[in-house]
Amino acid sequence: MRRRAFIAGIAAAACAPAMAAPARVTRIVLADAFLLLDNYLALKPAERDRFHLAYRAVRNGKPAPDVQARIVHRDRTSTPLVVDGDGWVTELPTLEQLKAREAFEVDGPPFDMAVELRAALAPAARLPVGELTATLAQVNAAFLTFAEGDSSQVGRLTSVYFPDARGARAILGNGAERPLPIFDFKLTGPTPYYDARAQPPATAVAFDKPPSRIVVAGRPRS
């Protein structure tokens, strides 16, 4: 049930909580710490080549690079969880580890594990809307697979977010420009985003500054 609720809820935010870790030492199943990673890795490469999952340790709405956690393997050895200075997990578990139901052990202050759906597109000063639309289509198809074909369990993702781009503009077919809306997220700050349902349709998106990454999600909640 928790996984289905997560699948349904992730469409509402660009960065969704995947796990809440308590302060005391505890163990949970590895796949519960990295929700959806096993589903994602089980897809055929051609079904996931336009996006990937990124996981971030956060605490009180801020990156938590000081987390203390480890993957405990079936042979009782362990591998420390490594995160960078912004809290991003730098090496994710493999599908074999997730299937083997290896454990995730946490101690120290509590934290959340957040997940981003990142487009495989390289950040640039200008991006074609056709590539953004194709990425959205693949992500939505993957989420329908995650939900075992039950469309009632997953909201359709329609937006692409551009953290650190400052400002952005939709370039219309006639060459006119339209400013993209901006939403102020707790973790990423003011973030411009493209809504695939916006009319009239655009052909490209241009940025004041290339974004640090390209994130797929549903429309923000006001």
Sequence and secondary structure as in RCSB ss.txt:
>XXXX:A:sequence
MRRRAFIAGIAAAACAPAMAAPARVTRIVLADAFLLLDNYLALKPAERDRFHLAYRAVRNGKPAPDVQARIVHRD
RTSTPLVVDGDGWVTELPTLEQLKAREAFEVDGPPFDMAVELRAALAPAARLPVGELTATLAQVNAAFLTFAEGD
SSQVGRLTSVYFPDARGARAILGNGAERPLPIFDFKLTGPTPYYDARAQPPATAVAFDKPPSRIVVAGRPRS
>XXXX:A:secstr
 HHHHHHHHGGG SSEEEEEE SS EEEEHHHHSTTHHHHHHS GGGSTTEEEEEEEEETTEE TT EEEEE TT
S EEE  B TTSBBSS   HHHHHTT EEEEESS EEEEEEEEESS   SEEEHHHHHHHHHHHHHHHHHHTTT 
GGGS    EEE TT   EEEEETTS EEE  EEEETTTEEEEEEETT SS EEEEEESS  S  EEE     
